[in-house]
Amino acid sequence: MGKTSKVINLLRVNLRTMAEFEILYKLLSLSVFTPVFWGIFNGIMSITGYEYLTIENILSFFMNPLTLASLLLLIVCMAVYTMIDIGAVIFLLDLSYQGKKADLGQTAGYAVRNAVRVFQYKNILVAFAVLFLIPFLNLGVASSYIGSIAVPEFILDFITKNENLLLLFSCAMAGLGLLLLRWLYAFHYFTLESCSFKEARRRSVRLGRKNKIKDLTALLGIQLGISVLFLLFIIAGVWLAVFLGDLFSKMKLLRIVSSSIVWVCLAVSLLIVSALGTPVSYACISILFYGHKREKQEEMIHVEAYGNQGSGRSKKVWQAV
């Protein structure tokens, strides 16, 4: 069975619940949580006396003790919120692997219980992984607004104009790429087997050993696939917007109504792409995860629909993966 068929089969078992969760999650992100988090960040800047950030003042801003304490708490909260999305998707994919289903309440309950573990000291590096490692590499496996995190343009301009900084930045990106390959399955271990993130990272390194080229190829394939999917939905959204705009123009509707419908079509297209990105990405990684575990004859530990973790090998494992 081809990789694409495996991804489709893994997604389809809990497709309805996954779609409900992802769309609701994205809508909450856009309408509530993203404005709140940016409002808190702007509040930190205001309290510390900064109206805007530049190359000249960014270092002093981040070295301010109040800034450091506030940003640390904000980062942990953002990591918890992001892990709810990642945990929900991995939870549903694992149930799909077993041929089982879950509803929206069961999914949200498990995801929240899993995510609050980020507050534990031994799991603090989860925040680094979900907020910096994945989105900075732009590999299509980040969730919601976290995926839009990027190095500010004025900093990138400053780096690209300095050869030494550009070399250092390139080496840092390469190092993060290697780290991502080593930690690729850490979220699966963390979510499915309830181990600490330190133990999850150790198991991920062991599972990915001798599979680096295969995993790297898969990551690049995920990035290409998500990019193509994004492009197709944008093209479809633009075509639909133009078609409806022309149709309503012939019907002599008010221009403001016609424009609103065009923007709604584009927004819906972007929402669908955003909702599909995380499940498709983690479905690909899940296939690698289960495949490597079978190859190494490692014990399969699965979740239950009500959040109770299995104690051994599942009796009913979906063999299509």
C-alpha positions in Angstrom: 0.0 0.0 0.0 1.4 3.4 -1.0 2.2 6.1 1.5 -0.7 8.3 0.4 -3.2 5.5 0.8 -1.8 4.8 4.3 -2.2 8.5 5.3 -5.8 8.5 4.0 -6.7 5.3 5.8 -5.2 6.6 9.0 -7.2 9.8 8.8 -10.5 8.5 7.7 -11.5 6.5 10.8 -11.8 9.6 13.0 -12.1 12.1 10.2 -15.3 13.7 11.5 -14.1 14.2 15.0 -10.7 15.4 13.8 -12.3 17.9 11.4 -14.6 19.2 14.2 -11.8 19.6 16.6 -9.4 21.3 14.2 -11.9 23.7 12.8 -13.1 24.7 16.3 -9.5 25.0 17.5 -8.5 27.2 14.5 -11.5 29.4 15.0 -10.8 29.8 18.7 -7.1 30.6 17.8 -8.1 33.3 15.3 -10.8 34.9 17.4 -9.7 34.5 21.0 -6.3 33.1 21.8 -4.1 34.7 19.2 -5.4 38.3 20.1 -5.0 37.5 23.8 -1.4 36.2 23.5 -0.4 39.2 21.3 -2.2 41.5 23.7 -0.2 40.1 26.6 3.1 40.5 24.7 2.2 44.1 23.8 1.3 44.6 27.5 4.8 43.4 28.5 6.4 45.9 26.1 4.2 48.7 27.5 5.0 47.9 31.1 8.8 47.7 30.4 8.7 51.0 28.6 9.1 49.9 24.9 6.8 51.1 22.2 8.5 49.0 19.5 11.5 46.7 19.0 14.6 47.5 16.9 18.0 46.0 16.5 19.3 48.7 19.0 16.8 47.9 21.8 15.8 44.2 21.4 18.7 42.9 23.5 18.0 45.2 26.5 14.2 44.4 26.2 14.8 40.6 26.5 17.4 41.1 29.3 14.9 42.9 31.5 14.1 40.6 34.4 10.4 41.5 34.2 10.4 40.7 30.5 12.2 37.3 31.1 9.7 36.3 33.8 6.7 37.4 31.8 7.8 35.8 28.6 8.7 32.5 30.3 5.2 32.2 31.7 3.7 33.3 28.3 5.8 30.7 26.4 4.8 27.9 28.7 1.1 28.8 28.3 1.4 29.0 24.6 3.2 25.6 24.6 0.3 24.1 26.6 -2.2 25.5 24.2 -0.3 24.2 21.2 0.2 20.8 22.8 -3.6 20.5 23.1 -3.8 20.5 19.3 -0.8 18.2 18.8 -2.0 15.8 21.5 -5.6 15.7 20.1 -4.3 14.8 16.7 -1.9 12.1 17.9 -4.7 10.7 20.2 -7.2 10.4 17.3 -4.5 8.9 14.9 -3.6 6.3 17.5 -7.3 5.3 17.9 -7.6 5.2 14.2 -4.6 2.8 14.1 -6.5 0.5 16.4 -9.7 0.9 14.4 -11.5 2.7 17.2 -13.4 6.0 17.3 -13.7 8.9 19.8 -16.0 11.9 20.1 -15.1 15.5 20.5 -15.4 15.5 24.3 -13.2 12.5 24.7 -10.6 14.0 22.4 -10.5 17.4 24.1 -10.4 15.8 27.6 -7.4 13.6 26.7 -5.6 16.5 24.9 -6.0 18.9 27.8 -4.9 16.3 30.4 -1.8 15.6 28.3 -1.0 19.2 27.6 -1.0 20.4 31.2 2.0 18.1 31.8 4.1 20.8 30.1 3.9 22.7 33.5 6.0 20.0 35.1 9.7 21.0 35.4 10.9 17.8 33.8 8.8 18.6 30.7 9.8 22.2 30.2 11.7 21.5 27.0 8.4 20.8 25.4 7.9 24.5 25.2 11.2 24.9 23.2 10.2 22.1 20.8 6.7 23.3 20.0 7.4 27.0 19.9 10.9 27.3 18.3 12.2 24.1 16.9 9.3 23.1 14.6 8.0 26.5 13.3 11.4 28.0 12.8 12.2 25.2 10.4 8.9 25.7 8.6 8.3 22.0 8.2 4.5 22.1 8.1 4.0 20.3 11.3 3.3 23.2 13.6 -0.2 24.1 14.7 -2.4 27.2 14.4 -0.8 30.5 15.1 2.4 28.8 16.3 3.1 27.9 12.6 3.1 31.6 11.8 6.0 32.4 14.2 9.0 33.7 12.3 12.1 35.7 12.8 11.2 39.4 12.5 12.0 40.8 9.1 14.3 43.5 10.4 16.4 40.9 12.2 16.6 38.8 9.1 17.8 41.8 7.1 20.4 42.5 9.7 21.6 38.9 9.6 21.8 38.6 5.8 23.9 41.8 5.6 26.5 40.3 8.0 28.5 37.4 6.6 29.5 36.1 10.1 26.0 36.3 11.4 24.6 34.7 8.3 27.0 31.7 8.7 26.1 31.4 12.4 22.4 31.6 11.6 22.8 28.9 8.9 24.7 26.6 11.3 22.0 27.1 13.9 19.3 26.2 11.4 21.3 23.1 10.4 21.6 22.2 14.1 17.9 22.6 14.7 17.2 20.4 11.6 19.4 17.6 13.1 17.7 18.1 16.5 14.3 17.8 14.9 15.2 14.5 13.3 16.4 13.2 16.6 13.2 14.4 18.4 10.8 13.6 15.6 8.9 10.9 17.6 9.2 12.5 21.0 5.6 13.9 20.9 4.2 10.5 20.1 6.0 8.9 23.1 5.1 11.9 25.3 1.4 11.7 24.3 0.8 7.9 24.0 3.1 6.5 26.7 2.8 9.3 29.3 6.6 9.4 29.9 8.5 12.5 30.6 9.7 14.6 27.7 13.3 13.7 28.6 12.5 10.0 28.3 10.4 10.7 25.2 13.4 12.3 23.5 15.7 9.4 24.5 13.2 6.9 23.0 12.8 9.0 19.9 16.6 9.1 19.3 16.7 5.3 19.7 13.7 4.7 17.4 15.1 6.9 14.6 18.6 5.4 14.7 19.7 4.1 11.3 16.5 5.7 9.8 17.8 9.3 9.4 17.7 9.4 5.6 14.3 7.8 5.5 12.9 10.2 8.1 14.6 13.3 6.4 13.1 12.3 3.1 9.7 11.9 4.8 9.9 15.4 6.4 10.8 17.0 3.0 7.9 15.1 1.5 5.5 16.4 4.2 6.7 20.0 3.5 6.2 19.5 -0.3 2.8 17.9 0.2 1.5 20.6 2.6 2.8 23.3 0.2 1.0 21.7 -2.7 -2.2 21.2 -0.7 -2.0 24.9 0.4 -1.6 26.0 -3.2 -4.5 23.9 -4.5 -6.9 25.2 -1.9 -5.8 28.7 -2.5 -6.3 28.3 -6.2 -9.7 26.7 -5.6 -10.7 29.6 -3.3 -9.6 32.2 -5.7 -11.4 30.5 -8.6 -14.6 30.2 -6.5 -14.3 33.8 -5.4 -13.9 35.1 -8.9 -16.7 32.9 -10.2 -19.1 34.0 -7.4 -18.0 37.6 -7.8 -18.8 37.6 -11.5 -22.1 35.8 -10.9 -23.3 38.3 -8.3 -22.1 41.2 -10.4 -24.4 39.9 -13.2 -27.2 39.7 -10.6 -26.5 43.4 -9.9 -25.9 42.8 -6.2 -24.2 45.6 -4.2 -20.4 45.7 -4.6 -19.9 45.5 -0.9 -21.9 42.2 -0.8 -20.0 40.8 -3.7 -16.6 41.7 -2.1 -17.6 40.2 1.2 -18.5 36.9 -0.4 -15.1 36.9 -2.2 -13.2 37.4 1.1 -15.4 34.7 2.8 -14.4 32.2 0.1 -10.7 33.0 0.5 -11.0 32.8 4.3 -12.7 29.4 4.2 -10.0 28.1 1.9 -7.3 29.2 4.3 -9.2 27.8 7.3 -9.5 24.4 5.6 -5.8 24.3 4.7 -4.9 25.3 8.3 -7.2 22.6 9.7 -5.8 19.9 7.4 -2.1 20.8 8.0 -1.5 19.3 11.4 -3.5 16.0 10.9 -1.9 15.3 7.6 1.6 16.0 8.9 1.2 13.9 12.0 -0.4 11.1 10.1 2.7 10.9 8.0 4.9 10.9 11.1 2.6 8.4 12.8 3.1 5.9 9.9 6.9 6.2 10.3 6.5 5.9 14.1 4.5 2.6 14.0 6.6 1.2 11.2 9.9 1.8 13.1 8.4 0.3 16.2 7.4 -2.9 14.3 10.8 -3.1 12.7 12.5 -2.9 16.1 9.9 -5.1 17.7 9.2 -2.4 20.3 6.1 -2.8 22.5 3.1 -1.0 21.1 1.3 1.0 23.8 -2.0 2.6 22.8 -4.4 5.1 24.2 -8.0 4.3 25.1 -11.0 6.4 24.0 -11.6 7.7 27.5 -8.0 8.6 28.1 -6.9 5.5 29.9 -3.6 4.3 28.6 -3.1 0.7 27.5 -0.8 -1.5 29.5 0.6 -3.6 26.6 0.1 -4.6 23.0 -3.2 -3.7 21.5 -5.3 -6.8 20.6 -6.8 -5.0 17.6 -4.2 -3.0 15.7 -5.1 -1.6 12.3 -2.9 -3.5 10.0 -3.2 -1.2 7.0 -0.5 1.0 8.5 
